[in-house]
């Protein structure tokens, strides 16, 4: 089911390198003229040998390569991007570097996109709309070839800025109705509803939720609360956080829930770090899991499996998300037209001892 709560935003033959090409030289201390002098060729021949080696003879390439090694000279891809309007850089917007799933997706994506001849740059948004804006202003200068986002852009201002970049973009981790360009999503709504049904089926009658206040956290909370109402369960107690940075956030959230004095017998933590922290806090308080309190998470990092009694969780497949995003972007960068620019991958509910 769609996550409806996300808002909708040739070469010159003269013996002198053109000024625009000369601007490609990165190190100020090593000029292309020095490479040309050592190789006994013209500057334009150096440029051709480095950027289009098929245009020069093997013997000339060897002399240029030797001169480059001797001087440490390199071409500046960012200056080339300014001249040509594009680069070979693909940017990954990672919502949080604390998330094992996002890093697994980034790794799978990178393997595909690097094989296609591109280089990857990682940018951390920290779930911040302000950081998104700053990063996009930086991207306007870098002129990347494409971008992959572990999430979806919610603010229309940020969406509009991305559209103006006019590059292929893949969003992910939500089933948004109107992606900027392409999407590899999962249904947070379906995942949260499945948790509510599981708790009801297993006899829990006083559920609570801990989540982020915005983005996918909000989607999960709204879907969980709606399904609990439909199942005839009492109003869901909740703790909403501005950000999730460590397991300590989960410990503090569970402590707050319990301090309110209302009976709860199950907690849906809409983030792995929160669930792990909640389990540690429950242990510290002498609560039995699941005897006194059931816990369910969302994400399925390694700790979910290793912390006894094992945490039940909603599990996307981050490797499949990253790989599919990489394949879609590589195809678009090669000039292909995608027949399916938006896909929704399945979620699994992995049952373990905490529920």
TORKOL-4160 file (C-alpha; in steps of 0.2 Angstrom, whole numbers, padded with zeros to 4 digits, m for minus):
355
<pt num="1" X="0000" Y="0000" Z="0000"/>
<pt num="2" X="0006" Y="0018" Z="m0004"/>
<pt num="3" X="0013" Y="0029" Z="0010"/>
<pt num="4" X="0001" Y="0043" Z="0007"/>
<pt num="5" X="0007" Y="0054" Z="0020"/>
<pt num="6" X="0022" Y="0060" Z="0011"/>
<pt num="7" X="0019" Y="0078" Z="0004"/>
<pt num="8" X="0022" Y="0081" Z="m0015"/>
<pt num="9" X="0044" Y="0096" Z="m0024"/>
<pt num="10" X="0182" Y="0097" Z="m0161"/>
<pt num="11" X="0197" Y="0099" Z="m0151"/>
<pt num="12" X="0207" Y="0113" Z="m0157"/>
<pt num="13" X="0222" Y="0108" Z="m0168"/>
<pt num="14" X="0233" Y="0123" Z="m0162"/>
<pt num="15" X="0248" Y="0119" Z="m0151"/>
<pt num="16" X="0240" Y="0127" Z="m0135"/>
<pt num="17" X="0227" Y="0120" Z="m0124"/>
<pt num="18" X="0211" Y="0130" Z="m0123"/>
<pt num="19" X="0208" Y="0141" Z="m0108"/>
<pt num="20" X="0193" Y="0131" Z="m0102"/>
<pt num="21" X="0203" Y="0115" Z="m0103"/>
<pt num="22" X="0217" Y="0122" Z="m0094"/>
<pt num="23" X="0205" Y="0126" Z="m0079"/>
<pt num="24" X="0204" Y="0107" Z="m0077"/>
<pt num="25" X="0221" Y="0106" Z="m0069"/>
<pt num="26" X="0219" Y="0102" Z="m0050"/>
<pt num="27" X="0237" Y="0105" Z="m0042"/>
<pt num="28" X="0243" Y="0123" Z="m0043"/>
<pt num="29" X="0261" Y="0117" Z="m0042"/>
<pt num="30" X="0260" Y="0105" Z="m0057"/>
<pt num="31" X="0255" Y="0113" Z="m0073"/>
<pt num="32" X="0251" Y="0104" Z="m0089"/>
<pt num="33" X="0265" Y="0113" Z="m0097"/>
<pt num="34" X="0277" Y="0104" Z="m0086"/>
<pt num="35" X="0270" Y="0087" Z="m0091"/>
<pt num="36" X="0271" Y="0092" Z="m0110"/>
<pt num="37" X="0289" Y="0097" Z="m0108"/>
<pt num="38" X="0294" Y="0081" Z="m0100"/>
<pt num="39" X="0285" Y="0071" Z="m0113"/>
<pt num="40" X="0291" Y="0082" Z="m0127"/>
<pt num="41" X="0273" Y="0084" Z="m0134"/>
<pt num="42" X="0261" Y="0098" Z="m0134"/>
<pt num="43" X="0249" Y="0103" Z="m0120"/>
<pt num="44" X="0234" Y="0098" Z="m0131"/>
<pt num="45" X="0242" Y="0081" Z="m0134"/>
<pt num="46" X="0244" Y="0078" Z="m0115"/>
<pt num="47" X="0225" Y="0083" Z="m0113"/>
<pt num="48" X="0220" Y="0070" Z="m0127"/>
<pt num="49" X="0231" Y="0057" Z="m0120"/>
<pt num="50" X="0223" Y="0058" Z="m0103"/>
<pt num="51" X="0205" Y="0061" Z="m0108"/>
<pt num="52" X="0204" Y="0052" Z="m0125"/>
<pt num="53" X="0219" Y="0040" Z="m0126"/>
<pt num="54" X="0213" Y="0032" Z="m0142"/>
<pt num="55" X="0217" Y="0049" Z="m0151"/>
<pt num="56" X="0235" Y="0047" Z="m0148"/>
<pt num="57" X="0248" Y="0034" Z="m0152"/>
<pt num="58" X="0254" Y="0020" Z="m0140"/>
<pt num="59" X="0271" Y="0027" Z="m0140"/>
<pt num="60" X="0265" Y="0045" Z="m0136"/>
<pt num="61" X="0253" Y="0038" Z="m0122"/>
<pt num="62" X="0268" Y="0030" Z="m0114"/>
<pt num="63" X="0278" Y="0046" Z="m0114"/>
<pt num="64" X="0264" Y="0056" Z="m0106"/>
<pt num="65" X="0260" Y="0042" Z="m0093"/>
<pt num="66" X="0278" Y="0043" Z="m0088"/>
<pt num="67" X="0278" Y="0062" Z="m0086"/>
<pt num="68" X="0262" Y="0061" Z="m0076"/>
<pt num="69" X="0270" Y="0049" Z="m0064"/>
<pt num="70" X="0285" Y="0059" Z="m0062"/>
<pt num="71" X="0276" Y="0075" Z="m0059"/>
<pt num="72" X="0260" Y="0069" Z="m0049"/>
<pt num="73" X="0249" Y="0078" Z="m0061"/>
<pt num="74" X="0230" Y="0075" Z="m0061"/>
<pt num="75" X="0215" Y="0081" Z="m0070"/>
<pt num="76" X="0202" Y="0090" Z="m0060"/>
<pt num="77" X="0185" Y="0082" Z="m0063"/>
<pt num="78" X="0175" Y="0096" Z="m0055"/>
<pt num="79" X="0183" Y="0109" Z="m0067"/>
<pt num="80" X="0178" Y="0097" Z="m0081"/>
<pt num="81" X="0160" Y="0097" Z="m0074"/>
<pt num="82" X="0159" Y="0116" Z="m0074"/>
<pt num="83" X="0165" Y="0116" Z="m0093"/>
<pt num="84" X="0154" Y="0101" Z="m0099"/>
<pt num="85" X="0139" Y="0103" Z="m0087"/>
<pt num="86" X="0141" Y="0086" Z="m0080"/>
<pt num="87" X="0153" Y="0075" Z="m0071"/>
<pt num="88" X="0156" Y="0056" Z="m0067"/>
<pt num="89" X="0151" Y="0058" Z="m0049"/>
<pt num="90" X="0135" Y="0050" Z="m0042"/>
<pt num="91" X="0130" Y="0056" Z="m0025"/>
<pt num="92" X="0122" Y="0046" Z="m0011"/>
<pt num="93" X="0111" Y="0055" Z="0001"/>
<pt num="94" X="0111" Y="0044" Z="0017"/>
<pt num="95" X="0098" Y="0048" Z="0030"/>
<pt num="96" X="0109" Y="0042" Z="0044"/>
<pt num="97" X="0126" Y="0034" Z="0045"/>
<pt num="98" X="0120" Y="0026" Z="0061"/>
<pt num="99" X="0109" Y="0014" Z="0051"/>
<pt num="100" X="0116" Y="m0002" Z="0045"/>
<pt num="101" X="0103" Y="m0004" Z="0032"/>
<pt num="102" X="0107" Y="0013" Z="0024"/>
<pt num="103" X="0125" Y="0008" Z="0023"/>
<pt num="104" X="0121" Y="m0009" Z="0016"/>
<pt num="105" X="0110" Y="m0001" Z="0002"/>
<pt num="106" X="0124" Y="0012" Z="m0002"/>
<pt num="107" X="0137" Y="m0002" Z="m0003"/>
<pt num="108" X="0126" Y="m0012" Z="m0015"/>
<pt num="109" X="0122" Y="0003" Z="m0025"/>
<pt num="110" X="0140" Y="0008" Z="m0026"/>
<pt num="111" X="0145" Y="m0009" Z="m0033"/>
<pt num="112" X="0133" Y="m0007" Z="m0048"/>
<pt num="113" X="0136" Y="0012" Z="m0052"/>
<pt num="114" X="0155" Y="0010" Z="m0050"/>
<pt num="115" X="0155" Y="m0004" Z="m0063"/>
<pt num="116" X="0146" Y="0008" Z="m0075"/>
<pt num="117" X="0161" Y="0019" Z="m0074"/>
<pt num="118" X="0155" Y="0032" Z="m0061"/>
<pt num="119" X="0163" Y="0037" Z="m0044"/>
<pt num="120" X="0152" Y="0038" Z="m0028"/>
<pt num="121" X="0152" Y="0052" Z="m0015"/>
<pt num="122" X="0142" Y="0050" Z="0001"/>
<pt num="123" X="0132" Y="0064" Z="0009"/>
<pt num="124" X="0124" Y="0063" Z="0026"/>
<pt num="125" X="0107" Y="0072" Z="0028"/>
<pt num="126" X="0104" Y="0067" Z="0046"/>
<pt num="127" X="0085" Y="0068" Z="0043"/>
<pt num="128" X="0087" Y="0087" Z="0042"/>
<pt num="129" X="0078" Y="0098" Z="0029"/>
<pt num="130" X="0091" Y="0112" Z="0032"/>
<pt num="131" X="0105" Y="0100" Z="0028"/>
<pt num="132" X="0096" Y="0094" Z="0012"/>
<pt num="133" X="0096" Y="0112" Z="0006"/>
<pt num="134" X="0114" Y="0115" Z="0010"/>
<pt num="135" X="0119" Y="0099" Z="0001"/>
<pt num="136" X="0109" Y="0103" Z="m0014"/>
<pt num="137" X="0118" Y="0120" Z="m0015"/>
<pt num="138" X="0134" Y="0111" Z="m0015"/>
<pt num="139" X="0128" Y="0099" Z="m0028"/>
<pt num="140" X="0124" Y="0113" Z="m0040"/>
<pt num="141" X="0142" Y="0117" Z="m0040"/>
<pt num="142" X="0148" Y="0099" Z="m0041"/>
<pt num="143" X="0135" Y="0095" Z="m0055"/>
<pt num="144" X="0134" Y="0076" Z="m0052"/>
<pt num="145" X="0129" Y="0064" Z="m0065"/>
<pt num="146" X="0115" Y="0057" Z="m0054"/>
<pt num="147" X="0109" Y="0054" Z="m0036"/>
<pt num="148" X="0102" Y="0041" Z="m0024"/>
<pt num="149" X="0093" Y="0045" Z="m0009"/>
<pt num="150" X="0090" Y="0033" Z="0006"/>
<pt num="151" X="0073" Y="0041" Z="0009"/>
<pt num="152" X="0061" Y="0053" Z="0000"/>
<pt num="153" X="0062" Y="0072" Z="m0001"/>
<pt num="154" X="0047" Y="0079" Z="0008"/>
<pt num="155" X="0049" Y="0098" Z="0008"/>
<pt num="156" X="0043" Y="0105" Z="m0009"/>
<pt num="157" X="0057" Y="0118" Z="m0008"/>
<pt num="158" X="0070" Y="0104" Z="m0008"/>
<pt num="159" X="0061" Y="0094" Z="m0021"/>
<pt num="160" X="0060" Y="0109" Z="m0033"/>
<pt num="161" X="0079" Y="0112" Z="m0030"/>
<pt num="162" X="0083" Y="0094" Z="m0035"/>
<pt num="163" X="0072" Y="0095" Z="m0050"/>
<pt num="164" X="0082" Y="0110" Z="m0056"/>
<pt num="165" X="0098" Y="0100" Z="m0055"/>
<pt num="166" X="0090" Y="0090" Z="m0070"/>
<pt num="167" X="0099" Y="0074" Z="m0066"/>
<pt num="168" X="0092" Y="0056" Z="m0064"/>
<pt num="169" X="0087" Y="0053" Z="m0046"/>
<pt num="170" X="0081" Y="0038" Z="m0036"/>
<pt num="171" X="0072" Y="0040" Z="m0020"/>
<pt num="172" X="0069" Y="0025" Z="m0009"/>
<pt num="173" X="0063" Y="0017" Z="0008"/>
<pt num="174" X="0045" Y="0024" Z="0006"/>
<pt num="175" X="0031" Y="0021" Z="m0007"/>
<pt num="176" X="0028" Y="0039" Z="m0012"/>
<pt num="177" X="0014" Y="0043" Z="m0024"/>
<pt num="178" X="0024" Y="0056" Z="m0033"/>
<pt num="179" X="0043" Y="0053" Z="m0033"/>
<pt num="180" X="0055" Y="0067" Z="m0040"/>
<pt num="181" X="0060" Y="0055" Z="m0054"/>
<pt num="182" X="0063" Y="0036" Z="m0050"/>
<pt num="183" X="0059" Y="0026" Z="m0034"/>
<pt num="184" X="0063" Y="0010" Z="m0026"/>
<pt num="185" X="0051" Y="0009" Z="m0011"/>
<pt num="186" X="0044" Y="m0001" Z="0003"/>
<pt num="187" X="0027" Y="0001" Z="0011"/>
<pt num="188" X="0030" Y="0008" Z="0028"/>
<pt num="189" X="0011" Y="0008" Z="0030"/>
<pt num="190" X="0009" Y="m0010" Z="0027"/>
<pt num="191" X="0024" Y="m0014" Z="0038"/>
<pt num="192" X="0016" Y="m0004" Z="0053"/>
<pt num="193" X="m0001" Y="m0012" Z="0050"/>
<pt num="194" X="0007" Y="m0030" Z="0050"/>
<pt num="195" X="0014" Y="m0026" Z="0067"/>
<pt num="196" X="m0002" Y="m0020" Z="0075"/>
<pt num="197" X="m0011" Y="m0036" Z="0068"/>
<pt num="198" X="0003" Y="m0047" Z="0075"/>
<pt num="199" X="0002" Y="m0039" Z="0093"/>
<pt num="200" X="m0017" Y="m0041" Z="0092"/>
<pt num="201" X="m0016" Y="m0060" Z="0087"/>
<pt num="202" X="m0004" Y="m0063" Z="0101"/>
<pt num="203" X="m0016" Y="m0056" Z="0114"/>
<pt num="204" X="m0007" Y="m0039" Z="0118"/>
<pt num="205" X="m0020" Y="m0027" Z="0123"/>
<pt num="206" X="m0011" Y="m0011" Z="0127"/>
<pt num="207" X="0001" Y="m0006" Z="0113"/>
<pt num="208" X="0013" Y="0009" Z="0112"/>
<pt num="209" X="0024" Y="0016" Z="0099"/>
<pt num="210" X="0041" Y="0025" Z="0099"/>
<pt num="211" X="0046" Y="0034" Z="0083"/>
<pt num="212" X="0053" Y="0049" Z="0075"/>
<pt num="213" X="0041" Y="0064" Z="0074"/>
<pt num="214" X="0042" Y="0066" Z="0055"/>
<pt num="215" X="0045" Y="0057" Z="0039"/>
<pt num="216" X="0044" Y="0038" Z="0038"/>
<pt num="217" X="0042" Y="0038" Z="0057"/>
<pt num="218" X="0026" Y="0048" Z="0056"/>
<pt num="219" X="0020" Y="0036" Z="0042"/>
<pt num="220" X="0023" Y="0021" Z="0053"/>
<pt num="221" X="0015" Y="0029" Z="0068"/>
<pt num="222" X="m0001" Y="0034" Z="0059"/>
<pt num="223" X="m0003" Y="0017" Z="0051"/>
<pt num="224" X="0000" Y="0008" Z="0067"/>
<pt num="225" X="m0013" Y="0019" Z="0077"/>
<pt num="226" X="m0026" Y="0017" Z="0063"/>
<pt num="227" X="m0024" Y="m0002" Z="0063"/>
<pt num="228" X="m0025" Y="m0003" Z="0082"/>
<pt num="229" X="m0041" Y="0007" Z="0081"/>
<pt num="230" X="m0048" Y="m0005" Z="0068"/>
<pt num="231" X="m0044" Y="m0020" Z="0079"/>
<pt num="232" X="m0053" Y="m0012" Z="0094"/>
<pt num="233" X="m0037" Y="m0009" Z="0104"/>
<pt num="234" X="m0036" Y="0006" Z="0116"/>
<pt num="235" X="m0028" Y="0022" Z="0111"/>
<pt num="236" X="m0010" Y="0020" Z="0107"/>
<pt num="237" X="0003" Y="0028" Z="0119"/>
<pt num="238" X="0017" Y="0036" Z="0110"/>
<pt num="239" X="0034" Y="0044" Z="0111"/>
<pt num="240" X="0040" Y="0054" Z="0096"/>
<pt num="241" X="0058" Y="0060" Z="0094"/>
<pt num="242" X="0065" Y="0074" Z="0084"/>
<pt num="243" X="0080" Y="0063" Z="0079"/>
<pt num="244" X="0087" Y="0045" Z="0083"/>
<pt num="245" X="0105" Y="0044" Z="0085"/>
<pt num="246" X="0109" Y="0030" Z="0097"/>
<pt num="247" X="0102" Y="0016" Z="0107"/>
<pt num="248" X="0101" Y="0028" Z="0122"/>
<pt num="249" X="0086" Y="0036" Z="0113"/>
<pt num="250" X="0077" Y="0020" Z="0114"/>
<pt num="251" X="0081" Y="0018" Z="0133"/>
<pt num="252" X="0075" Y="0035" Z="0137"/>
<pt num="253" X="0059" Y="0033" Z="0126"/>
<pt num="254" X="0054" Y="0017" Z="0135"/>
<pt num="255" X="0058" Y="0025" Z="0152"/>
<pt num="256" X="0047" Y="0040" Z="0148"/>
<pt num="257" X="0033" Y="0028" Z="0142"/>
<pt num="258" X="0033" Y="0018" Z="0159"/>
<pt num="259" X="0034" Y="0034" Z="0169"/>
<pt num="260" X="0017" Y="0039" Z="0163"/>
<pt num="261" X="0009" Y="0026" Z="0174"/>
<pt num="262" X="m0002" Y="0019" Z="0160"/>
<pt num="263" X="m0001" Y="0001" Z="0158"/>
<pt num="264" X="0007" Y="m0005" Z="0142"/>
<pt num="265" X="0011" Y="m0023" Z="0137"/>
<pt num="266" X="0019" Y="m0021" Z="0120"/>
<pt num="267" X="0030" Y="m0007" Z="0111"/>
<pt num="268" X="0032" Y="m0005" Z="0093"/>
<pt num="269" X="0049" Y="0004" Z="0090"/>
<pt num="270" X="0049" Y="0011" Z="0072"/>
<pt num="271" X="0068" Y="0010" Z="0071"/>
<pt num="272" X="0081" Y="m0003" Z="0075"/>
<pt num="273" X="0091" Y="0008" Z="0087"/>
<pt num="274" X="0076" Y="0012" Z="0097"/>
<pt num="275" X="0071" Y="m0006" Z="0099"/>
<pt num="276" X="0088" Y="m0011" Z="0104"/>
<pt num="277" X="0089" Y="0003" Z="0117"/>
<pt num="278" X="0071" Y="m0002" Z="0123"/>
<pt num="279" X="0077" Y="m0020" Z="0126"/>
<pt num="280" X="0092" Y="m0014" Z="0136"/>
<pt num="281" X="0081" Y="m0003" Z="0147"/>
<pt num="282" X="0068" Y="m0016" Z="0150"/>
<pt num="283" X="0082" Y="m0028" Z="0156"/>
<pt num="284" X="0089" Y="m0014" Z="0167"/>
<pt num="285" X="0072" Y="m0012" Z="0175"/>
<pt num="286" X="0070" Y="m0030" Z="0178"/>
<pt num="287" X="0056" Y="m0032" Z="0165"/>
<pt num="288" X="0054" Y="m0049" Z="0156"/>
<pt num="289" X="0054" Y="m0048" Z="0137"/>
<pt num="290" X="0041" Y="m0054" Z="0131"/>
<pt num="291" X="0034" Y="m0060" Z="0148"/>
<pt num="292" X="0031" Y="m0042" Z="0155"/>
<pt num="293" X="0033" Y="m0032" Z="0139"/>
<pt num="294" X="0034" Y="m0037" Z="0120"/>
<pt num="295" X="0045" Y="m0027" Z="0108"/>
<pt num="296" X="0045" Y="m0026" Z="0089"/>
<pt num="297" X="0057" Y="m0016" Z="0079"/>
<pt num="298" X="0058" Y="m0010" Z="0061"/>
<pt num="299" X="0074" Y="m0013" Z="0050"/>
<pt num="300" X="0082" Y="m0029" Z="0056"/>
<pt num="301" X="0100" Y="m0024" Z="0059"/>
<pt num="302" X="0113" Y="m0037" Z="0066"/>
<pt num="303" X="0109" Y="m0033" Z="0084"/>
<pt num="304" X="0091" Y="m0037" Z="0082"/>
<pt num="305" X="0096" Y="m0055" Z="0079"/>
<pt num="306" X="0110" Y="m0056" Z="0092"/>
<pt num="307" X="0102" Y="m0048" Z="0107"/>
<pt num="308" X="0093" Y="m0061" Z="0117"/>
<pt num="309" X="0079" Y="m0066" Z="0116"/>
<pt num="310" X="0080" Y="m0060" Z="0098"/>
<pt num="311" X="0070" Y="m0045" Z="0092"/>
<pt num="312" X="0055" Y="m0047" Z="0081"/>
<pt num="313" X="0056" Y="m0034" Z="0067"/>
<pt num="314" X="0049" Y="m0028" Z="0050"/>
<pt num="315" X="0063" Y="m0031" Z="0038"/>
<pt num="316" X="0066" Y="m0022" Z="0021"/>
<pt num="317" X="0080" Y="m0029" Z="0010"/>
<pt num="318" X="0093" Y="m0015" Z="0009"/>
<pt num="319" X="0104" Y="m0024" Z="m0003"/>
<pt num="320" X="0090" Y="m0027" Z="m0015"/>
<pt num="321" X="0085" Y="m0008" Z="m0013"/>
<pt num="322" X="0103" Y="m0002" Z="m0016"/>
<pt num="323" X="0106" Y="m0014" Z="m0031"/>
<pt num="324" X="0089" Y="m0010" Z="m0039"/>
<pt num="325" X="0093" Y="0008" Z="m0037"/>
<pt num="326" X="0110" Y="0006" Z="m0045"/>
<pt num="327" X="0103" Y="m0004" Z="m0060"/>
<pt num="328" X="0090" Y="0010" Z="m0063"/>
<pt num="329" X="0102" Y="0024" Z="m0062"/>
<pt num="330" X="0115" Y="0015" Z="m0073"/>
<pt num="331" X="0102" Y="0012" Z="m0086"/>
<pt num="332" X="0096" Y="0030" Z="m0086"/>
<pt num="333" X="0114" Y="0036" Z="m0087"/>
<pt num="334" X="0117" Y="0025" Z="m0102"/>
<pt num="335" X="0102" Y="0033" Z="m0111"/>
<pt num="336" X="0089" Y="0019" Z="m0108"/>
<pt num="337" X="0071" Y="0023" Z="m0105"/>
<pt num="338" X="0064" Y="0013" Z="m0090"/>
<pt num="339" X="0047" Y="0004" Z="m0092"/>
<pt num="340" X="0045" Y="0004" Z="m0073"/>
<pt num="341" X="0053" Y="0020" Z="m0065"/>
<pt num="342" X="0045" Y="0016" Z="m0048"/>
<pt num="343" X="0044" Y="m0001" Z="m0039"/>
<pt num="344" X="0039" Y="m0006" Z="m0022"/>
<pt num="345" X="0049" Y="m0021" Z="m0014"/>
<pt num="346" X="0041" Y="m0033" Z="m0002"/>
<pt num="347" X="0044" Y="m0032" Z="0017"/>
<pt num="348" X="0046" Y="m0047" Z="0029"/>
<pt num="349" X="0040" Y="m0048" Z="0047"/>
<pt num="350" X="0054" Y="m0058" Z="0055"/>
<pt num="351" X="0047" Y="m0067" Z="0071"/>
<pt num="352" X="0059" Y="m0069" Z="0086"/>
<pt num="353" X="0058" Y="m0071" Z="0104"/>
<pt num="354" X="0053" Y="m0053" Z="0109"/>
<pt num="355" X="0035" Y="m0055" Z="0104"/>
